[in-house]
Amino acid sequence: MIPINREKHFLVSRVIVPEDGSPITHVDLQAVHSQRTETITWRSLENTAVWTIGWK
């Protein structure tokens, strides 16, 4: 994983809950360094080629 804009640590800042009661599909990620927020599908977090769990 190669950091972009010195962003290599993220946290899930919000889970987007659909109003119609359907399953959760998206979350907001916030970069610890820049505070930039990005909305992604939560399943993309399972891609170990892009994301790793913990502070490494």
N, C-alpha and C positions, 0 to 999 in steps of 0.2 A: 504494500500500500504506500503510495507516494503522496505526501501532504500537498495540498494546493493552498496557496496564500497563507502558509504557516498554520493551517487548520488541520489538526490531526486528532483532536479530542472533541467529542460531541456528546450531548446528552439529549434524551427525549424530553422536550419541554412541554409537549401537549399531545394527548391522544385525541384524535378527531372522532367524535361519536356521532354517527349519522342520526338525524332527527327521526327517520322513519323506522328505527329499531333494527336496521340491517347490521350485519357484522362490521366491526371496525376494520378499515382498510388502509387508513393513512395516519401518520404521526408527523409532528413537527420536530425537526432536529435543530439544536442550537449549537453553534461552534463555541467552544469555551474561550478561545483566543479573541475572536472578533465579535462575538455575540450575534453573528449572522444567523438567520433562521431559514430553513428550507423544509418544504413539505415533501415527504416521500411515502411510498407504500411500506407498510411495516414488514411485509414479507421480504423486501429487498435487504433488510438487516440480517437475514439468514445467509446471505451470500458472503462466504468467508474469504473470497478473493478480494472483496472490497472492504468489509468490516470485520474487526476483531473485538472481542469483549475485553474490557479492562484497560488499564493504563500501562502501555508497553513502550 
